[in-house]
Amino acid sequence: MKLLRIGETGSEKPALIDNENKYRDLSSIIDDLNPETLNFETINKIKNLDLNSLPLIDSKQRVGPCATKPANFIAIGLNYKAHAEETNSDAPKEPIVFNKSPNCIVGPNDSIVIPKNSKSLDHEVEIAMIIGSKAKYVKEGEAQKHVLGYCICNDISEREWQKDRGGQWVKGKSGDTFGPLGPYLVTKDEIDNLFNLNLSLDLNGKRRQTGNTSLMIFNFNFLISHISQFITLMPGDIITTGTPAGVGMGMNPPDYLKDGDEMILKVENLGEQKLKVVKEK
């Protein structure tokens, strides 16, 4: 099942894409795709519907982020060995866990805004997990029981704020528009090759990042188990799981995002994002 949110910012409607690739309005069934509805009860309710009875919705409208208002937006750093190497860092012995502000979440085709005092804005193609049930002290082998689905995340990062301004990474990871999600949330039952998914990012028509989930240092199940030892995960929580090599910071010299740049992110089975970079007005 592919779930998404359609409409202008702040007025999105929940929707799904049916087997004929038609967009169906879910707003008569649920209010939104948020912590109150992102659970297995909702999924089972939708599965039992006659989808042809749901109104069609214009697929040419803006696509919003596929999940909204998470209590936790958790991210993982340096989770691909080649990315750790390009940043002159050692591969971590246990996951590097940090937060992104939920307020940074935007749609998969929205503009990425360069903040007025930013000098080193960077891209990171990633796969995010959306939690569907309470998860605490989870065993690795039972982790998938708590996952509702997956989506693309671009973990936009301001490197100077992240690395040179003291404190935690959250300052460099949480600016407005720093968290594009979507285009849709794909429920886990539709992903057969979770541990062998290709992901990529093109910048201005040239390939910058290429990776595969088989190359993750800590896989999806380990991450859920690990995080749940410290943080109780709840429905609607988002965990974005790290980026492969090819970020701007890793170039020689570094090559950061500029006004007018265009990015295309693709993840096998999860769709694509098309994002343009603009200066803050």
Backbone as CSV, one residue per row, in Angstrom:
resi,resn,N_x,N_y,N_z,CA_x,CA_y,CA_z,C_x,C_y,C_z
1,MET,0.835,-1.191,0.000,0.000,0.000,0.000,0.875,1.248,0.000
2,LYS,0.509,2.201,-0.850,1.225,3.473,-0.918,0.305,4.566,-0.370
3,LEU,0.708,5.177,0.728,-0.062,6.228,1.376,0.641,7.560,1.179
4,LEU,-0.128,8.613,0.953,0.467,9.920,0.738,-0.498,11.016,1.184
5,ARG,-0.026,12.242,1.100,-0.824,13.410,1.497,-0.806,14.396,0.334
6,ILE,-1.999,14.809,-0.101,-2.161,15.621,-1.301,-2.782,16.965,-0.946
7,GLY,-2.217,18.046,-1.487,-2.809,19.363,-1.294,-1.788,20.400,-0.885
8,GLU,-2.241,21.639,-0.784,-1.354,22.728,-0.404,-0.916,22.590,1.056
9,THR,0.198,23.228,1.379,0.775,23.129,2.718,-0.246,23.515,3.781
10,GLY,-0.442,22.625,4.742,-1.386,22.865,5.816,-2.803,22.415,5.516
11,SER,-3.063,22.035,4.260,-4.413,21.594,3.866,-4.379,20.240,3.162
12,GLU,-3.355,19.453,3.425,-3.215,18.173,2.750,-4.323,17.193,3.161
13,LYS,-4.713,16.354,2.202,-5.647,15.270,2.469,-4.907,13.938,2.406
14,PRO,-5.257,12.997,3.294,-4.660,11.665,3.185,-5.197,10.944,1.959
15,ALA,-4.345,10.184,1.301,-4.735,9.502,0.077,-3.938,8.212,-0.068
16,LEU,-4.351,7.391,-1.025,-3.585,6.207,-1.376,-3.537,6.083,-2.882
17,ILE,-2.591,5.288,-3.362,-2.495,4.980,-4.786,-2.962,3.548,-4.969
18,ASP,-3.999,3.357,-5.790,-4.567,2.015,-5.933,-3.791,1.203,-6.973
19,ASN,-4.259,-0.012,-7.254,-3.552,-0.916,-8.161,-3.532,-0.430,-9.603
20,GLU,-4.408,0.520,-9.942,-4.426,1.100,-11.280,-3.694,2.437,-11.315
21,ASN,-2.942,2.714,-10.266,-2.162,3.951,-10.139,-3.047,5.194,-10.066
22,LYS,-4.277,5.006,-9.581,-5.178,6.133,-9.366,-5.080,6.586,-7.916
23,TYR,-5.201,7.891,-7.710,-5.121,8.472,-6.380,-6.519,8.512,-5.762
24,ARG,-6.661,7.957,-4.565,-7.944,7.849,-3.887,-7.919,8.645,-2.583
25,ASP,-8.966,9.405,-2.362,-9.093,10.273,-1.188,-9.476,9.437,0.041
26,LEU,-8.669,9.517,1.098,-8.925,8.778,2.339,-9.509,9.652,3.446
27,SER,-9.832,10.906,3.129,-10.211,11.835,4.203,-11.542,11.489,4.862
28,SER,-12.354,10.634,4.232,-13.576,10.172,4.893,-13.300,9.038,5.868
29,ILE,-12.099,8.491,5.813,-11.720,7.355,6.668,-10.815,7.807,7.817
30,ILE,-9.837,8.644,7.512,-8.909,9.168,8.514,-8.695,10.653,8.263
31,ASP,-8.336,11.384,9.307,-8.133,12.829,9.183,-6.815,13.178,8.506
32,ASP,-5.772,12.382,8.772,-4.442,12.708,8.277,-3.551,11.494,8.487
33,LEU,-2.313,11.586,8.039,-1.307,10.564,8.312,-0.382,11.117,9.390
34,ASN,-0.771,10.906,10.638,-0.091,11.472,11.793,-0.042,10.420,12.910
35,PRO,0.510,10.745,14.070,0.630,9.733,15.128,-0.688,9.089,15.558
36,GLU,-1.803,9.769,15.330,-3.099,9.192,15.709,-3.558,8.118,14.731
37,THR,-3.071,8.159,13.498,-3.556,7.228,12.472,-2.482,6.303,11.913
38,LEU,-1.222,6.606,12.128,-0.152,5.774,11.581,0.069,4.569,12.485
39,ASN,-0.830,3.611,12.355,-0.788,2.394,13.164,-1.390,1.250,12.365
40,PHE,-1.270,0.053,12.890,-1.710,-1.134,12.146,-3.233,-1.241,12.091
41,GLU,-3.921,-0.683,13.057,-5.386,-0.669,13.009,-5.872,0.097,11.779
42,THR,-5.244,1.243,11.522,-5.601,2.029,10.341,-5.324,1.256,9.060
43,ILE,-4.166,0.635,8.990,-3.798,-0.116,7.783,-4.798,-1.235,7.531
44,ASN,-5.168,-1.961,8.570,-6.130,-3.054,8.406,-7.494,-2.529,7.978
45,LYS,-7.890,-1.385,8.505,-9.166,-0.784,8.112,-9.162,-0.446,6.623
46,ILE,-8.059,0.138,6.158,-7.969,0.521,4.744,-7.937,-0.714,3.850
47,LYS,-7.238,-1.760,4.284,-7.162,-2.979,3.484,-8.530,-3.613,3.269
48,ASN,-9.428,-3.408,4.199,-10.757,-4.011,4.106,-11.756,-3.158,3.330
49,LEU,-11.318,-2.004,2.832,-12.206,-1.125,2.079,-12.356,-1.590,0.633
50,ASP,-13.467,-1.255,0.029,-13.617,-1.323,-1.420,-13.014,-0.034,-1.967
51,LEU,-11.809,-0.126,-2.484,-11.102,1.085,-2.898,-11.844,1.843,-3.993
52,ASN,-12.618,1.137,-4.800,-13.378,1.813,-5.853,-14.455,2.729,-5.294
53,SER,-14.777,2.537,-4.016,-15.784,3.407,-3.391,-15.195,4.726,-2.919
54,LEU,-13.876,4.821,-2.902,-13.225,6.054,-2.455,-13.160,7.053,-3.598
55,PRO,-13.401,8.339,-3.319,-13.353,9.350,-4.382,-11.962,9.454,-4.996
56,LEU,-11.930,9.701,-6.294,-10.661,9.986,-6.954,-10.198,11.380,-6.565
57,ILE,-8.886,11.563,-6.580,-8.301,12.850,-6.237,-7.286,13.221,-7.310
58,ASP,-7.182,14.489,-7.629,-6.316,14.964,-8.710,-4.851,14.707,-8.364
59,SER,-4.209,13.852,-9.149,-2.817,13.492,-8.883,-1.843,14.598,-9.265
60,LYS,-2.332,15.658,-9.927,-1.453,16.753,-10.330,-1.280,17.795,-9.232
61,GLN,-2.000,17.625,-8.135,-1.842,18.539,-7.011,-0.487,18.331,-6.333
62,ARG,-0.114,19.302,-5.505,1.105,19.169,-4.705,1.037,17.926,-3.837
63,VAL,2.166,17.216,-3.756,2.302,16.088,-2.840,3.012,16.581,-1.586
64,GLY,2.366,16.435,-0.453,2.971,16.850,0.807,3.834,15.746,1.388
65,PRO,4.448,15.983,2.543,5.187,14.915,3.213,4.242,13.766,3.544
66,CYS,4.725,12.536,3.442,3.847,11.379,3.585,3.511,11.068,5.040
67,ALA,4.100,11.755,5.975,3.757,11.651,7.399,3.976,13.016,8.019
68,THR,3.210,13.319,9.055,3.301,14.649,9.653,3.220,14.576,11.171
69,LYS,3.784,15.571,11.815,3.715,15.786,13.255,4.195,14.597,14.098
70,PRO,5.335,13.988,13.738,5.852,12.909,14.591,6.307,13.458,15.935
71,ALA,6.141,12.656,16.981,6.687,13.053,18.281,8.209,13.018,18.243
72,ASN,8.757,12.064,17.495,10.208,11.921,17.360,10.588,11.824,15.890
73,PHE,11.561,12.629,15.482,12.180,12.522,14.166,13.653,12.241,14.438
74,ILE,13.999,10.966,14.408,15.320,10.489,14.818,16.145,10.188,13.571
75,ALA,17.438,10.484,13.636,18.320,10.239,12.500,19.573,9.504,12.957
76,ILE,20.212,8.847,11.992,21.407,8.051,12.252,22.564,8.607,11.433
77,GLY,23.691,8.819,12.077,24.859,9.351,11.402,25.877,8.291,11.042
78,LEU,26.569,8.507,9.924,27.718,7.683,9.510,27.374,6.190,9.488
79,ASN,26.270,5.850,8.825,25.806,4.458,8.824,26.196,3.698,7.562
80,TYR,26.989,4.324,6.691,27.590,3.632,5.552,29.097,3.869,5.648
81,LYS,29.883,2.804,5.543,31.320,2.910,5.773,31.973,3.926,4.851
82,ALA,31.593,3.924,3.572,32.218,4.841,2.614,31.904,6.298,2.953
83,HIS,30.719,6.549,3.514,30.383,7.917,3.925,31.230,8.328,5.123
84,ALA,31.437,7.411,6.072,32.307,7.728,7.205,33.714,8.061,6.717
85,GLU,34.207,7.280,5.743,35.550,7.496,5.228,35.672,8.852,4.532
86,GLU,34.633,9.261,3.762,34.740,10.524,3.033,34.706,11.727,3.968
87,THR,34.203,11.539,5.195,34.192,12.622,6.175,35.367,12.515,7.154
88,ASN,36.322,11.619,6.832,37.507,11.406,7.673,37.133,10.970,9.087
89,SER,36.102,10.132,9.161,35.633,9.620,10.448,35.789,8.107,10.493
90,ASP,35.983,7.591,11.682,36.000,6.141,11.856,34.578,5.605,11.791
91,ALA,34.428,4.400,11.281,33.114,3.766,11.304,32.683,3.590,12.759
92,PRO,31.478,3.995,13.108,31.046,3.927,14.513,30.900,2.490,15.001
93,LYS,31.172,2.294,16.284,31.026,0.972,16.890,29.599,0.723,17.355
94,GLU,28.841,1.786,17.557,27.409,1.672,17.763,26.761,2.886,17.121
95,PRO,25.463,2.830,16.838,24.836,3.896,16.049,24.989,5.280,16.666
96,ILE,25.243,6.253,15.790,25.221,7.665,16.166,23.789,8.148,16.004
97,VAL,23.150,8.484,17.103,21.734,8.830,17.098,21.581,10.319,17.414
98,PHE,20.799,11.019,16.590,20.526,12.435,16.857,19.102,12.745,16.420
99,ASN,18.661,13.949,16.718,17.301,14.368,16.387,17.290,15.413,15.285
100,LYS,16.222,15.397,14.500,15.860,16.496,13.624,14.546,17.074,14.152
101,SER,14.367,18.366,14.048,13.106,18.962,14.471,11.985,18.524,13.533
102,PRO,10.849,18.075,14.067,9.711,17.761,13.187,9.261,18.944,12.338
103,ASN,9.583,20.156,12.782,9.183,21.340,12.019,9.918,21.479,10.690
104,CYS,10.964,20.683,10.483,11.731,20.780,9.234,11.122,19.948,8.111
105,ILE,10.083,19.173,8.407,9.508,18.256,7.423,8.752,19.018,6.336
106,VAL,9.040,18.674,5.073,8.340,19.241,3.919,8.069,18.125,2.916
107,GLY,7.419,18.494,1.812,7.069,17.522,0.798,8.238,17.139,-0.099
108,PRO,8.046,16.087,-0.909,9.131,15.532,-1.720,9.522,16.364,-2.924
109,ASN,8.699,17.357,-3.273,9.008,18.216,-4.412,9.003,19.693,-4.029
110,ASP,9.005,19.975,-2.736,9.038,21.352,-2.263,10.438,21.942,-2.427
111,SER,10.532,23.250,-2.316,11.834,23.915,-2.404,12.625,23.711,-1.122
112,ILE,13.942,23.557,-1.274,14.866,23.540,-0.144,15.419,24.954,0.004
113,VAL,15.210,25.540,1.167,15.568,26.945,1.376,16.934,27.050,2.058
114,ILE,17.836,27.804,1.437,19.132,28.090,2.047,18.936,29.201,3.077
115,PRO,19.146,28.937,4.362,18.970,29.993,5.367,19.921,31.167,5.108
116,LYS,19.538,32.344,5.574,20.289,33.565,5.284,21.743,33.487,5.735
117,ASN,21.997,32.806,6.851,23.366,32.754,7.374,24.028,31.403,7.125
118,SER,23.566,30.688,6.111,24.132,29.380,5.777,25.228,29.509,4.723
119,LYS,26.299,28.735,4.913,27.408,28.721,3.961,27.714,27.326,3.432
120,SER,27.121,26.296,4.032,27.549,24.932,3.682,26.377,23.951,3.757
121,LEU,25.368,24.203,2.929,24.189,23.341,2.910,24.468,22.099,2.063
122,ASP,24.048,20.946,2.569,24.422,19.673,1.958,23.206,18.753,1.858
123,HIS,23.343,17.734,1.033,22.279,16.760,0.774,22.653,15.387,1.325
124,GLU,21.645,14.581,1.656,21.861,13.201,2.097,20.634,12.363,1.741
125,VAL,20.724,11.537,0.720,19.626,10.641,0.391,19.589,9.500,1.414
126,GLU,18.406,9.241,1.953,18.269,8.234,2.998,16.926,7.511,2.885
127,ILE,16.812,6.425,3.615,15.548,5.707,3.766,15.078,5.883,5.203
128,ALA,13.827,6.301,5.344,13.252,6.499,6.673,12.249,5.400,6.983
129,MET,12.198,5.012,8.250,11.203,4.070,8.750,10.128,4.838,9.501
130,ILE,8.882,4.417,9.357,7.780,4.989,10.130,7.278,3.908,11.075
131,ILE,7.267,4.222,12.352,6.887,3.259,13.385,5.363,3.151,13.458
132,GLY,4.869,1.909,13.666,3.429,1.674,13.696,2.876,1.183,15.014
133,SER,3.756,0.862,15.967,3.294,0.434,17.292,4.364,0.728,18.322
134,LYS,3.956,0.831,19.577,4.883,1.147,20.660,6.030,0.139,20.685
135,ALA,7.251,0.660,20.785,8.437,-0.191,20.746,9.375,0.191,21.888
136,LYS,9.558,-0.731,22.812,10.437,-0.521,23.955,11.167,-1.824,24.263
137,TYR,12.483,-1.729,24.396,13.322,-2.906,24.652,13.047,-4.009,23.634
138,VAL,13.066,-3.644,22.372,12.722,-4.572,21.291,13.919,-5.458,20.952
139,LYS,13.663,-6.743,20.750,14.690,-7.649,20.259,14.861,-7.446,18.762
140,GLU,16.093,-7.586,18.287,16.372,-7.330,16.878,15.485,-8.179,15.968
141,GLY,15.279,-9.425,16.319,14.485,-10.318,15.490,13.006,-9.981,15.451
142,GLU,12.561,-9.103,16.338,11.146,-8.720,16.379,10.919,-7.280,15.937
143,ALA,11.957,-6.645,15.415,11.883,-5.212,15.098,10.829,-4.898,14.051
144,GLN,10.731,-5.723,13.015,9.807,-5.407,11.927,8.346,-5.423,12.358
145,LYS,8.038,-6.050,13.464,6.669,-6.033,13.974,6.205,-4.615,14.296
146,HIS,7.154,-3.721,14.491,6.831,-2.353,14.901,6.930,-1.347,13.756
147,VAL,7.309,-1.801,12.561,7.485,-0.900,11.422,6.223,-0.881,10.575
148,LEU,5.680,0.312,10.363,4.521,0.463,9.491,4.949,0.490,8.030
149,GLY,6.000,1.244,7.746,6.454,1.349,6.367,7.700,2.186,6.229
150,TYR,8.026,2.496,4.965,9.276,3.164,4.625,9.027,4.275,3.614
151,CYS,9.920,5.253,3.605,9.840,6.335,2.623,11.225,6.923,2.402
152,ILE,11.335,7.790,1.387,12.577,8.515,1.133,12.662,9.720,2.062
153,CYS,13.861,9.979,2.551,14.143,11.200,3.298,15.423,11.822,2.750
154,ASN,15.410,13.137,2.575,16.631,13.875,2.262,17.040,14.595,3.542
155,ASP,18.077,14.092,4.194,18.524,14.651,5.471,19.394,15.879,5.191
156,ILE,18.747,16.974,4.811,19.460,18.219,4.504,20.234,18.676,5.744
157,SER,21.485,19.098,5.515,22.392,19.379,6.633,23.197,20.648,6.376
158,GLU,23.268,21.503,7.385,24.133,22.684,7.313,25.418,22.320,8.061
159,ARG,26.488,22.070,7.307,27.680,21.440,7.888,28.396,22.323,8.913
160,GLU,28.469,23.624,8.673,29.120,24.487,9.655,28.359,24.450,10.976
161,TRP,27.028,24.532,10.907,26.227,24.490,12.125,26.357,23.135,12.805
162,GLN,26.459,22.093,12.007,26.547,20.734,12.541,27.889,20.472,13.225
163,LYS,28.979,20.927,12.588,30.315,20.518,13.018,31.070,21.571,13.820
164,ASP,30.827,22.847,13.545,31.696,23.886,14.083,31.043,24.807,15.108
165,ARG,29.758,24.651,15.338,29.058,25.598,16.209,28.790,25.058,17.608
166,GLY,29.440,23.946,17.949,29.331,23.405,19.295,28.015,22.675,19.525
167,GLY,27.995,21.892,20.611,26.775,21.188,20.968,26.502,19.998,20.074
168,GLN,25.238,19.676,19.884,24.840,18.488,19.150,24.556,18.798,17.684
169,TRP,24.415,17.735,16.886,24.186,17.902,15.453,22.840,18.544,15.141
170,VAL,21.914,18.522,16.096,20.539,18.960,15.823,20.490,20.364,15.221
171,LYS,21.425,21.246,15.577,21.413,22.611,15.045,21.616,22.625,13.534
172,GLY,22.437,21.727,13.037,22.718,21.679,11.608,21.769,20.804,10.822
173,LYS,20.806,20.212,11.491,19.918,19.237,10.850,18.447,19.640,10.875
174,SER,18.122,20.800,11.423,16.724,21.092,11.750,16.172,22.380,11.157
175,GLY,16.900,23.007,10.241,16.388,24.230,9.635,15.102,23.987,8.856
176,ASP,14.362,25.051,8.610,13.154,24.934,7.796,13.485,24.270,6.458
177,THR,12.689,23.307,6.059,12.794,22.526,4.808,13.924,21.505,4.824
178,PHE,14.510,21.235,5.975,15.645,20.298,6.048,15.215,18.832,6.117
179,GLY,13.909,18.547,5.945,13.462,17.159,6.065,12.410,16.745,5.053
180,PRO,12.705,16.780,3.752,11.726,16.299,2.768,11.443,14.806,2.941
181,LEU,10.153,14.454,2.978,9.714,13.063,3.127,8.770,12.697,1.995
182,GLY,8.906,11.473,1.495,7.975,10.977,0.494,8.670,10.726,-0.834
183,PRO,7.842,10.483,-1.882,6.475,10.949,-2.069,5.392,10.193,-1.296
184,TYR,5.656,8.928,-1.016,4.641,8.158,-0.313,5.286,7.243,0.709
185,LEU,4.469,6.822,1.647,4.839,5.812,2.619,4.441,4.461,2.039
186,VAL,5.410,3.579,1.879,5.141,2.241,1.360,5.103,1.270,2.536
187,THR,3.967,0.601,2.714,3.871,-0.343,3.829,4.851,-1.493,3.626
188,LYS,5.336,-2.030,4.719,6.450,-2.979,4.667,6.131,-4.243,3.880
189,ASP,4.849,-4.610,3.784,4.486,-5.831,3.075,4.742,-5.737,1.576
190,GLU,4.949,-4.528,1.059,5.200,-4.343,-0.368,6.688,-4.258,-0.697
191,ILE,7.546,-4.444,0.301,8.998,-4.345,0.080,9.632,-5.704,0.365
192,ASP,10.000,-6.410,-0.695,10.563,-7.752,-0.541,12.074,-7.732,-0.308
193,ASN,12.733,-6.703,-0.822,14.195,-6.667,-0.818,14.725,-5.558,0.082
194,LEU,14.179,-5.444,1.278,14.518,-4.348,2.188,16.014,-4.216,2.410
195,PHE,16.712,-5.328,2.477,18.136,-5.292,2.796,19.003,-5.289,1.534
196,ASN,18.367,-4.954,0.397,19.110,-4.861,-0.862,18.471,-3.806,-1.772
197,LEU,18.144,-2.641,-1.187,17.515,-1.554,-1.932,18.575,-0.581,-2.450
198,ASN,18.450,-0.199,-3.718,19.338,0.809,-4.287,18.805,2.202,-3.994
199,LEU,19.715,3.120,-3.688,19.335,4.513,-3.498,20.340,5.419,-4.185
200,SER,19.870,6.569,-4.675,20.748,7.461,-5.425,20.277,8.902,-5.297
201,LEU,21.198,9.813,-5.575,20.890,11.248,-5.644,21.670,11.852,-6.797
202,ASP,20.953,12.537,-7.673,21.563,13.293,-8.768,21.455,14.781,-8.467
203,LEU,22.528,15.504,-8.728,22.544,16.961,-8.549,22.810,17.605,-9.899
204,ASN,21.845,18.390,-10.363,21.945,19.062,-11.662,22.283,18.081,-12.788
205,GLY,21.643,16.919,-12.738,21.785,15.930,-13.799,22.985,15.024,-13.693
206,LYS,23.802,15.185,-12.653,24.988,14.355,-12.478,24.860,13.533,-11.196
207,ARG,25.230,12.255,-11.287,25.123,11.379,-10.134,26.103,11.806,-9.044
208,ARG,25.582,11.990,-7.838,26.413,12.349,-6.693,26.474,11.232,-5.663
209,GLN,25.349,10.591,-5.398,25.324,9.537,-4.387,24.720,8.264,-4.959
210,THR,25.352,7.155,-4.639,24.838,5.837,-4.989,25.093,4.912,-3.811
211,GLY,24.101,4.141,-3.441,24.280,3.219,-2.323,23.303,2.070,-2.399
212,ASN,23.433,1.160,-1.462,22.546,0.005,-1.350,22.429,-0.343,0.125
213,THR,21.239,-0.708,0.548,21.028,-0.975,1.971,21.834,-2.164,2.485
214,SER,22.341,-2.988,1.587,23.208,-4.087,2.023,24.522,-3.574,2.607
215,LEU,24.832,-2.299,2.333,26.091,-1.704,2.783,25.945,-0.898,4.072
216,MET,24.748,-0.912,4.665,24.558,-0.224,5.942,25.402,-0.897,7.023
217,ILE,26.007,-0.102,7.885,26.764,-0.653,9.011,25.808,-1.293,10.012
218,PHE,24.729,-0.597,10.312,23.695,-1.100,11.222,22.385,-1.168,10.441
219,ASN,21.825,-2.369,10.302,20.635,-2.508,9.474,19.381,-2.010,10.200
220,PHE,18.271,-2.017,9.488,17.023,-1.465,10.014,16.620,-2.112,11.343
221,ASN,16.696,-3.421,11.400,16.257,-4.126,12.607,17.150,-3.803,13.800
222,PHE,18.449,-3.754,13.554,19.369,-3.424,14.648,19.091,-2.016,15.160
223,LEU,18.829,-1.083,14.255,18.591,0.301,14.671,17.369,0.418,15.576
224,ILE,16.277,-0.245,15.200,15.077,-0.189,16.042,15.355,-0.785,17.408
225,SER,16.003,-1.941,17.422,16.322,-2.579,18.699,17.197,-1.668,19.547
226,HIS,18.227,-1.105,18.941,19.169,-0.256,19.671,18.477,0.987,20.226
227,ILE,17.771,1.704,19.378,17.128,2.942,19.816,16.111,2.675,20.913
228,SER,15.393,1.558,20.801,14.327,1.257,21.768,14.861,0.905,23.148
229,GLN,16.157,0.703,23.275,16.740,0.500,24.603,16.829,1.816,25.375
230,PHE,16.776,2.933,24.649,16.952,4.251,25.260,15.710,5.135,25.143
231,ILE,14.974,4.963,24.049,13.828,5.806,23.744,12.638,4.914,23.429
232,THR,11.509,5.156,24.054,10.295,4.425,23.698,9.741,5.016,22.411
233,LEU,9.706,4.197,21.381,9.199,4.630,20.085,7.691,4.442,20.042
234,MET,7.010,5.396,19.414,5.556,5.383,19.363,5.080,5.493,17.912
235,PRO,3.817,5.117,17.645,3.291,5.228,16.285,3.476,6.638,15.717
236,GLY,3.915,6.672,14.468,4.160,7.950,13.806,5.578,8.454,13.932
237,ASP,6.376,7.880,14.840,7.778,8.276,14.944,8.514,7.913,13.661
238,ILE,9.490,8.738,13.314,10.259,8.563,12.084,11.725,8.355,12.434
239,ILE,12.343,7.367,11.799,13.785,7.123,11.958,14.397,7.113,10.567
240,THR,15.251,8.086,10.266,15.941,8.091,8.984,17.344,7.512,9.195
241,THR,17.782,6.647,8.291,18.756,5.610,8.645,20.170,5.795,8.110
242,GLY,20.508,6.990,7.634,21.877,7.237,7.208,22.025,7.286,5.700
243,THR,23.126,7.909,5.267,23.329,8.187,3.840,24.604,7.541,3.315
244,PRO,24.619,7.132,2.040,25.857,6.623,1.439,26.807,7.756,1.071
245,ALA,27.958,7.395,0.533,28.978,8.378,0.157,28.493,9.251,-0.991
246,GLY,29.148,10.411,-1.125,28.876,11.315,-2.231,28.321,12.660,-1.819
247,VAL,28.304,12.953,-0.518,27.791,14.241,-0.059,28.773,15.355,-0.427
248,GLY,28.258,16.582,-0.445,29.096,17.716,-0.829,30.291,17.920,0.079
249,MET,30.113,17.648,1.364,31.202,17.799,2.334,32.373,16.893,2.000
250,GLY,32.104,15.760,1.351,33.154,14.797,1.048,33.927,15.091,-0.219
251,MET,33.522,16.115,-0.978,34.224,16.474,-2.205,35.519,17.230,-1.880
252,ASN,36.421,17.264,-2.850,37.681,17.983,-2.671,37.875,18.948,-3.845
253,PRO,37.587,20.239,-3.631,37.121,20.871,-2.387,35.636,20.594,-2.165
254,PRO,35.129,20.863,-0.955,33.703,20.645,-0.695,32.832,21.416,-1.682
255,ASP,31.716,20.820,-2.052,30.817,21.412,-3.042,29.402,21.410,-2.466
256,TYR,28.998,22.560,-1.947,27.720,22.641,-1.243,26.606,23.145,-2.160
257,LEU,25.383,22.995,-1.697,24.207,23.374,-2.472,24.145,24.880,-2.682
258,LYS,23.700,25.239,-3.885,23.625,26.654,-4.274,22.223,26.973,-4.801
259,ASP,21.906,28.238,-4.795,20.632,28.708,-5.329,20.459,28.215,-6.763
260,GLY,19.318,27.583,-7.044,19.040,27.074,-8.384,19.396,25.628,-8.610
261,ASP,20.129,25.013,-7.691,20.459,23.593,-7.822,19.184,22.745,-7.817
262,GLU,19.245,21.625,-8.527,18.123,20.700,-8.575,18.593,19.290,-8.228
263,MET,17.869,18.658,-7.342,18.191,17.302,-6.898,17.087,16.330,-7.281
264,ILE,17.478,15.132,-7.682,16.542,14.027,-7.872,17.026,12.861,-7.018
265,LEU,16.194,12.446,-6.089,16.501,11.326,-5.210,15.628,10.145,-5.610
266,LYS,16.221,8.966,-5.675,15.477,7.763,-6.010,15.853,6.637,-5.049
267,VAL,14.838,5.899,-4.626,15.054,4.683,-3.852,14.154,3.611,-4.441
268,GLU,14.745,2.483,-4.702,14.012,1.354,-5.266,12.764,1.056,-4.438
269,ASN,11.625,0.970,-5.099,10.307,0.680,-4.495,9.685,1.859,-3.745
270,LEU,10.442,2.935,-3.534,9.942,4.046,-2.713,9.711,5.326,-3.494
271,GLY,9.926,5.307,-4.810,9.637,6.479,-5.621,10.814,7.430,-5.743
272,GLU,10.509,8.708,-5.981,11.563,9.699,-6.147,11.122,11.065,-5.650
273,GLN,12.107,11.872,-5.315,11.908,13.264,-4.948,12.584,14.153,-5.989
274,LYS,11.953,15.300,-6.272,12.549,16.311,-7.138,12.526,17.634,-6.387
275,LEU,13.691,18.139,-6.047,13.801,19.278,-5.144,14.670,20.372,-5.762
276,LYS,14.208,21.611,-5.662,14.991,22.745,-6.116,15.448,23.566,-4.923
277,VAL,16.667,24.067,-5.001,17.262,24.848,-3.926,17.061,26.329,-4.215
278,VAL,16.598,27.068,-3.206,16.367,28.513,-3.369,16.933,29.255,-2.162
279,LYS,17.287,30.517,-2.361,17.725,31.361,-1.258,16.530,31.785,-0.422
280,GLU,16.764,31.951,0.873,15.713,32.481,1.737,15.454,33.940,1.375
281,LYS,14.184,34.301,1.265,13.829,35.668,0.912,13.792,36.559,2.153
